[in-house]
């Protein structure tokens, strides 16, 4: 029966031979390349020879396994190390850094004390379910994605031989009925926005209360909040026929906090698009252009009160005040995207609706952004007799 080889970086039994004053300790050591070689050290006593060899073998082991990761380490510790390596090597956008940092936090909370070798697919999946129950399905989907990356790294570093996270079931979101605004509700929202702007504000310094024009631009283009607030004057062409805007970026909070910043790439490559401005959006843009003299230092069309990039969180807070006046508490900026998508789909079909919203797949538009009207085709009326 073949002898079982020593693990890489390990040694076999130590034997000591020799005479008084001249002892030799020897053992077999397995190198990083898999070869087993004899190693020895001498000493005046048996104990001195043995200790000298142990010190030598320990140094060899540290050199052999330097940089290797043990499967006995905890997932929490490895996840933190992985995040640092990923951030330094990938140069990711700030929004992705924040998303992954949050995912690592919840992974540590629910699974962090498990050793890597204890992380079976079943245990990881139950952890993702707990994250879903505590923090929602979107967070659970992000945690699942990050776990797959973490364990791929563990396999790459020889801490494990297989990636247990690959078997985690897809987090299925509960389907929600898509609801778009009616023409009357759109007008309610626009009127409420003007009312909100006209509401007096008590402050020690002048405050610009404006939101109506930005809502009109969203109603005309379906841009996301981050894309809306990232529109620069250089992205707007009001002289074209028809006028256009180029969606080339988004605004995001810095990876480690701090102020808002412009991020050149939007949510995805398909988000980069040129959109024609219908009358409602073109007129809103012209009004903003006429007021540009009040904020000449800002490159953003819808800048903050100090001329910097506007925070989407603050914008949403103002939007909630507007919808309250309109008595449309169910409406969000995303509802506007759904309204535009439904309108375009009804007139021009799935493809145009998807392109307008900047989606990479028509299925996303169909599933999450278009209100289904269960009405039969109008063509059958002409054939009835």
Wavefront OBJ file of the C-alpha trace (Angstrom):
o trace
v 0.000 0.000 0.000
v 1.395 3.389 -1.042
v 2.481 5.747 1.700
v 0.194 8.754 2.211
v 2.232 11.858 1.306
v 2.865 14.582 3.814
v 0.824 17.780 3.411
v 2.680 20.622 1.725
v 4.655 22.518 4.362
v 4.612 19.641 6.852
v 7.300 17.281 8.099
v 7.441 13.689 9.308
v 8.817 12.114 12.471
v 12.071 13.551 13.808
v 14.842 11.052 14.519
v 18.026 11.819 16.452
v 21.309 9.908 16.116
v 24.959 10.405 16.984
v 27.203 10.379 20.041
v 27.705 12.636 23.055
v 28.545 16.177 21.896
v 27.651 15.492 18.272
v 24.004 14.660 17.669
v 22.100 14.940 14.399
v 18.323 15.399 14.121
v 16.684 14.620 10.757
v 13.185 14.596 9.230
v 11.447 14.551 5.850
v 9.865 17.861 4.707
v 7.425 18.397 1.827
v 8.163 21.508 -0.244
v 5.769 23.802 -2.112
v 6.455 21.931 -5.363
v 5.317 18.656 -3.784
v 8.779 17.092 -3.474
v 9.765 15.528 -0.157
v 13.364 16.169 0.904
v 15.438 15.292 3.988
v 16.371 18.101 6.363
v 18.701 17.944 9.361
v 20.400 19.994 12.063
v 23.094 19.142 14.629
v 23.593 19.950 18.307
v 25.715 19.123 21.336
v 22.769 17.325 22.939
v 19.810 15.419 21.563
v 17.469 18.184 22.725
v 19.599 20.922 21.151
v 19.686 19.073 17.811
v 15.916 18.478 17.896
v 15.171 22.131 18.776
v 17.479 23.402 16.031
v 15.700 21.225 13.457
v 12.246 22.275 14.683
v 13.212 25.933 14.316
v 14.504 25.253 10.804
v 11.395 23.295 9.789
v 9.113 26.015 11.158
v 10.890 28.643 9.067
v 10.553 26.432 5.988
v 6.855 25.963 6.648
v 6.277 29.726 6.946
v 8.101 30.286 3.658
v 6.191 27.470 1.954
v 2.681 28.521 2.920
v 3.292 32.282 2.911
v 0.204 34.018 1.538
v -1.943 30.895 1.746
v -5.305 30.978 3.490
v -6.462 28.269 5.844
v -9.923 26.795 5.581
v -10.079 26.878 9.370
v -10.312 30.683 9.361
v -13.715 32.281 9.923
v -15.911 33.575 7.130
v -16.168 36.941 8.880
v -12.407 37.456 8.890
v -11.977 36.214 5.332
v -14.879 38.366 4.046
v -13.270 41.489 5.497
v -9.928 40.633 3.885
v -11.658 39.846 0.594
v -13.426 43.240 0.578
v -10.103 45.040 1.038
v -8.441 43.049 -1.772
v -11.408 43.519 -4.105
v -11.590 47.264 -3.536
v -7.868 47.771 -4.097
v -7.711 45.668 -7.254
v -11.030 46.412 -8.969
v -11.226 50.205 -8.562
v -15.030 49.972 -8.343
v -17.470 52.910 -8.418
v -18.444 54.415 -5.074
v -22.003 53.087 -5.241
v -20.753 49.515 -5.664
v -18.337 49.917 -2.760
v -21.192 50.980 -0.502
v -23.391 48.101 -1.669
v -20.688 45.463 -1.145
v -19.641 46.917 2.214
v -23.230 46.629 3.437
v -23.493 43.061 2.108
v -20.279 42.050 3.904
v -21.657 43.571 7.100
v -24.806 41.415 6.992
v -22.814 38.331 5.981
v -20.582 38.788 9.015
v -23.620 39.247 11.237
v -25.431 36.095 10.073
v -22.571 33.770 9.065
v -19.330 35.359 10.249
v -18.431 32.884 13.003
v -18.545 29.827 10.719
v -15.176 28.506 9.581
v -14.712 28.380 5.828
v -14.734 24.578 5.892
v -18.052 24.670 7.787
v -19.760 26.810 5.143
v -21.907 24.314 3.300
v -24.377 25.400 0.650
v -27.263 24.713 3.013
v -25.829 26.822 5.826
v -25.085 29.699 3.461
v -28.582 29.552 1.979
v -30.193 29.627 5.415
v -28.039 32.657 6.219
v -29.252 34.419 3.063
v -32.852 33.650 4.064
v -32.224 35.255 7.469
v -30.768 38.319 5.755
v -33.860 38.470 3.535
v -36.198 38.268 6.520
v -34.308 40.975 8.415
v -33.306 43.375 5.639
v -35.368 42.590 2.552
v -35.028 40.650 -0.669
v -32.851 43.208 -2.443
v -30.243 43.058 0.333
v -30.407 39.257 0.299
v -29.750 39.211 -3.461
v -26.709 41.410 -2.939
v -25.456 39.172 -0.126
v -25.839 36.089 -2.333
v -23.859 37.760 -5.108
v -21.077 38.807 -2.728
v -20.911 35.339 -1.146
v -20.281 33.828 -4.577
v -17.382 36.242 -5.067
v -15.973 35.639 -1.591
v -15.904 31.870 -1.950
v -14.532 32.050 -5.485
v -11.605 33.895 -3.911
v -11.311 31.228 -1.201
v -11.029 28.548 -3.892
v -8.487 30.644 -5.783
v -6.375 30.915 -2.625
v -6.583 27.148 -1.985
v -8.525 27.549 1.241
v -11.299 25.402 -0.282
v -11.568 23.048 -3.229
v -15.100 24.042 -4.283
v -17.334 27.096 -4.071
v -20.329 26.264 -1.831
v -22.031 29.583 -2.611
v -22.660 28.564 -6.233
v -25.501 26.355 -5.069
v -27.402 29.036 -3.140
v -30.898 29.329 -4.583
v -31.860 32.488 -6.435
v -33.606 34.995 -4.204
v -37.026 35.332 -5.799
v -38.728 38.642 -5.293
v -42.468 38.655 -4.760
v -44.059 40.018 -7.941
v -45.798 43.340 -7.457
v -48.490 44.732 -9.675
v -47.200 47.617 -11.782
v -49.254 50.764 -11.416
v -48.826 53.814 -13.637
v -50.367 57.230 -13.130
v -53.366 58.364 -15.109
v -53.315 61.637 -17.037
v -55.353 63.243 -14.254
v -52.907 62.033 -11.590
v -49.967 63.363 -13.586
v -51.626 66.772 -13.631
v -52.287 66.529 -9.871
v -48.599 65.906 -9.260
v -47.504 68.794 -11.480
v -49.937 71.197 -9.816
v -48.790 70.076 -6.361
v -45.183 70.729 -7.349
v -45.999 74.352 -8.222
v -47.927 74.692 -4.963
v -44.964 73.355 -2.991
v -42.602 75.778 -4.703
v -44.856 78.699 -3.788
v -45.002 77.738 -0.112
v -43.123 80.371 1.954
v -39.975 79.159 3.709
v -38.676 80.640 6.948
v -34.879 80.727 6.744
v -31.961 83.020 7.547
v -30.827 82.954 3.933
v -32.546 82.688 0.544
v -33.692 79.175 -0.279
v -34.419 77.932 -3.785
v -37.542 75.760 -3.714
v -37.716 74.118 -7.108
v -38.886 70.701 -8.139
v -41.603 71.202 -10.758
v -39.237 71.497 -13.728
v -37.303 68.403 -12.675
v -40.558 66.430 -12.422
v -41.487 67.614 -15.928
v -38.115 66.416 -17.232
v -38.704 63.013 -15.637
v -42.210 62.871 -17.115
v -40.744 63.617 -20.530
v -37.718 61.328 -20.386
v -38.189 58.640 -17.666
v -34.646 59.230 -16.346
v -33.703 57.838 -12.945
v -33.214 60.206 -9.994
v -29.423 59.854 -10.090
v -29.406 60.460 -13.855
v -31.713 63.474 -13.518
v -29.495 65.164 -10.950
v -26.381 64.384 -13.028
v -27.611 66.158 -16.162
v -25.046 68.810 -17.039
v -25.572 71.826 -19.221
v -23.181 70.257 -21.725
v -25.583 67.290 -21.948
v -28.528 69.461 -23.042
v -29.018 70.554 -26.665
v -32.008 72.881 -26.839
v -31.101 74.037 -30.371
v -31.574 70.587 -31.884
v -34.817 69.636 -33.605
v -36.218 68.138 -31.490
v -34.152 69.109 -28.400
v -32.169 66.324 -26.712
v -30.384 65.400 -23.525
v -27.498 62.960 -23.257
v -27.665 60.669 -20.228
v -23.975 60.090 -19.508
v -23.644 59.814 -15.741
v -25.236 59.660 -12.341
v -24.674 61.248 -8.950
v -23.609 59.166 -5.989
v -22.347 59.560 -2.460
v -18.601 59.038 -2.049
v -17.541 55.506 -1.104
v -16.433 56.622 2.371
v -19.068 59.264 2.918
v -18.459 62.928 2.196
v -20.325 64.930 -0.429
v -22.078 63.937 -3.612
v -19.994 63.319 -6.706
v -20.547 62.854 -10.408
v -19.999 59.293 -11.635
v -19.300 59.136 -15.389
v -20.866 55.738 -15.958
v -24.597 55.437 -15.226
v -26.193 52.292 -13.796
v -25.169 50.215 -16.829
v -23.684 50.694 -20.292
v -27.170 50.633 -21.816
v -28.065 53.553 -19.550
v -25.874 55.784 -21.717
v -28.365 57.160 -24.191
v -29.551 60.260 -26.020
v -33.194 61.106 -25.408
v -35.468 63.416 -27.355
v -37.207 66.017 -25.232
v -40.964 66.278 -25.668
v -42.521 69.702 -25.172
v -43.076 69.274 -21.429
v -39.389 68.473 -20.798
v -38.003 70.950 -23.339
v -39.945 73.847 -21.802
v -38.793 72.870 -18.310
v -35.166 72.792 -19.513
v -35.532 76.214 -21.133
v -36.885 77.668 -17.896
v -33.875 76.284 -16.064
v -31.575 77.729 -18.721
v -33.129 81.160 -18.245
v -32.472 80.916 -14.498
v -28.904 79.729 -15.029
v -27.496 83.190 -14.290
v -28.353 82.616 -10.627
v -25.915 79.675 -10.403
v -23.212 80.288 -13.029
v -20.607 78.176 -11.226
v -22.645 74.960 -11.373
v -22.448 72.517 -14.264
v -25.544 70.673 -13.037
v -28.941 71.642 -14.443
v -30.673 70.671 -11.195
v -27.997 71.634 -8.699
v -28.234 71.954 -4.927
v -28.854 75.313 -3.288
v -25.083 75.859 -3.070
v -24.436 74.864 -6.684
v -23.059 71.386 -5.898
v -24.411 68.030 -7.027
v -27.810 67.513 -5.434
v -28.306 64.638 -3.001
v -30.963 62.153 -4.256
v -32.042 61.535 -0.642
v -32.843 65.219 -0.168
v -34.616 65.279 -3.509
v -36.787 62.308 -2.525
v -37.674 64.059 0.748
v -38.952 67.051 -1.214
v -40.768 64.744 -3.634
v -42.612 63.123 -0.699
v -43.828 66.565 0.381
v -45.122 67.211 -3.133
v -46.979 63.905 -3.403
v -48.583 64.556 -0.015
v -50.014 67.822 -1.332
v -51.213 65.937 -4.424
v -52.757 63.217 -2.219
v -50.805 60.610 -4.178
v -48.930 58.908 -1.347
v -48.279 55.791 -3.475
v -46.380 57.716 -6.150
v -42.557 57.669 -6.190
v -40.035 58.872 -8.780
v -39.961 55.267 -10.017
v -43.700 55.522 -10.630
v -42.931 58.222 -13.166
v -40.632 55.793 -15.002
v -43.426 53.221 -14.993
v -45.880 55.795 -16.313
v -43.581 56.756 -19.186
v -42.819 53.109 -19.961
v -46.509 52.219 -20.042
v -47.273 55.156 -22.340
v -44.487 54.292 -24.786
v -45.332 50.576 -24.733
v -48.966 51.320 -25.543
v -47.963 53.494 -28.499
v -44.740 51.921 -29.790
v -44.147 48.522 -28.156
v -41.664 46.860 -25.808
v -38.406 47.680 -27.581
v -38.886 51.453 -27.603
v -40.062 51.452 -23.994
v -36.985 49.474 -22.918
v -34.581 51.725 -24.846
v -36.150 54.845 -23.378
v -35.658 53.549 -19.825
v -32.076 52.416 -20.511
v -32.681 48.729 -19.781
v -30.389 46.033 -21.158
v -33.259 43.535 -21.451
v -36.831 44.017 -22.592
v -37.911 41.503 -19.959
v -36.999 43.894 -17.151
v -39.216 46.574 -18.665
v -42.076 44.156 -19.242
v -41.964 42.647 -15.768
v -41.343 45.665 -13.564
v -42.254 48.872 -15.426
v -45.304 48.422 -17.642
v -48.849 48.327 -16.336
v -50.763 45.559 -18.033
v -54.125 46.581 -19.418
v -56.109 43.436 -20.099
v -57.862 44.801 -23.167
v -58.289 42.843 -26.356
v -56.819 44.117 -29.660
v -58.823 46.905 -31.279
v -58.513 45.242 -34.697
v -61.118 42.626 -33.891
v -63.819 45.320 -33.800
v -63.644 45.948 -37.519
v -64.025 42.264 -38.276
v -67.099 41.725 -36.136
v -70.326 41.296 -37.986
l 1 2 3 4 5 6 7 8 9 10 11 12 13 14 15 16 17 18 19 20 21 22 23 24 25 26 27 28 29 30 31 32 33 34 35 36 37 38 39 40 41 42 43 44 45 46 47 48 49 50 51 52 53 54 55 56 57 58 59 60 61 62 63 64 65 66 67 68 69 70 71 72 73 74 75 76 77 78 79 80 81 82 83 84 85 86 87 88 89 90 91 92 93 94 95 96 97 98 99 100 101 102 103 104 105 106 107 108 109 110 111 112 113 114 115 116 117 118 119 120 121 122 123 124 125 126 127 128 129 130 131 132 133 134 135 136 137 138 139 140 141 142 143 144 145 146 147 148 149 150 151 152 153 154 155 156 157 158 159 160 161 162 163 164 165 166 167 168 169 170 171 172 173 174 175 176 177 178 179 180 181 182 183 184 185 186 187 188 189 190 191 192 193 194 195 196 197 198 199 200 201 202 203 204 205 206 207 208 209 210 211 212 213 214 215 216 217 218 219 220 221 222 223 224 225 226 227 228 229 230 231 232 233 234 235 236 237 238 239 240 241 242 243 244 245 246 247 248 249 250 251 252 253 254 255 256 257 258 259 260 261 262 263 264 265 266 267 268 269 270 271 272 273 274 275 276 277 278 279 280 281 282 283 284 285 286 287 288 289 290 291 292 293 294 295 296 297 298 299 300 301 302 303 304 305 306 307 308 309 310 311 312 313 314 315 316 317 318 319 320 321 322 323 324 325 326 327 328 329 330 331 332 333 334 335 336 337 338 339 340 341 342 343 344 345 346 347 348 349 350 351 352 353 354 355 356 357 358 359 360 361 362 363 364 365 366 367 368 369 370 371 372 373 374 375 376 377 378 379 380 381 382 383 384 385
